[in-house]
């Protein structure tokens, strides 16, 4: 099971686990989640490089991601927009594959 916690208020984002919907390396549900998560991570790294974030809390390892950007007030709208886009993709996956993905939103 992939457990996802996402808060648009605090921008805290955490993913734990594996879908186990297929063999390791061939699990398309894990792949779909990973693509969305990696897209958000990269977007926040680029935002940090551009000076849109004061700092970026980031922890990535097998089966676990923790991400929490700390934007400046003027960049909050752009950072929140990136989160909303990824949230919609994760919502769609969680609705379609509820036996493999649990999404908790705050």
N, C-alpha and C positions, 0 to 999 in steps of 0.2 A: 504494500500500500504506500502511495506517495501522499504524505501529509504536507499541506501547504497552508501557511498562515501569512496573510497580507493585510496591512493596515494602510489605507490612504491618508489617515490622519497623522500617523507618526512616521510613515514610510518604512516601517519595519517589515521585512520580508524573510521568511524562513521556509525551507523545503527540506524534508527528511524522508528517507526511504527509497524504495524501488517498487515499480509497479508489479513486476514479476508476471507480466502478461505473456512473456515469451522467453526464449533462451537468452542468456546474457549476450549482449551485442546484437541481438535481433529483436529486441522488445520495442515495437514501434510506439507504444504509449510512453514508455520512458524517454524514447527519442524525442517525441513531440514536446513533452514537458521540458526536457533538457534544452531544446532549441529556444523555447520561449524564455527560460531562465537565463541562459547564456546571452540572449539578446538584451535582456534587462541589465545584466551585469556589465556587459560591454558598453551599453549606453551610459551607465553611471560612471564607469572608468573614463570615458571620453568627456563627460560633463566635468569630472574632477580635473582632468588635464586642461580643460578650457577655463578653469577657474570659476565654475558655477557652483561648486561645493566647498564648504569650509573644510570638511574631511569626509572620508568614506569608510565606514565599518564594513569589512568584507571578510568572509571566511568561506572557503570552498574546499571540499574534500569529497571523496566518494560517498554518495548517498546523503550529502548534507550541504546546504548553502544557507548562509546568513548574510543579509545585505541591509544596510541602513545608511542611506546618504544623509548628509546634513547640509542642505542647501542654504544659500544666502536668501534673504527675503525676496529679492528681485528675480531669483531663478526658480522659486518654488513652483510656479505655474508650469514651467517646462518639465521639471522633474516629475511632478504629479501627473502630467499628461502621458509621460512614458510609462508610468505605473498603470494608468488606466488602460492603455492599449494592451499591455501584457496581461492584465487582469481579465480582460474580455476573452483572450485566447485561452487562458487557464479555466475560466468559467465554462466555456464551450467544451473543453476536454473533460472537465469534472462532471458535467451534465451527461455527456455521451458515455463516459467510462467510470461511472460512480463506484463500481466495484473495485477500481484500481486507484482512484484519486479522490482525496478528501480536501476540499478547499474551505478554509475558515477565513472570513473577512471581518474586519473591524471598521 
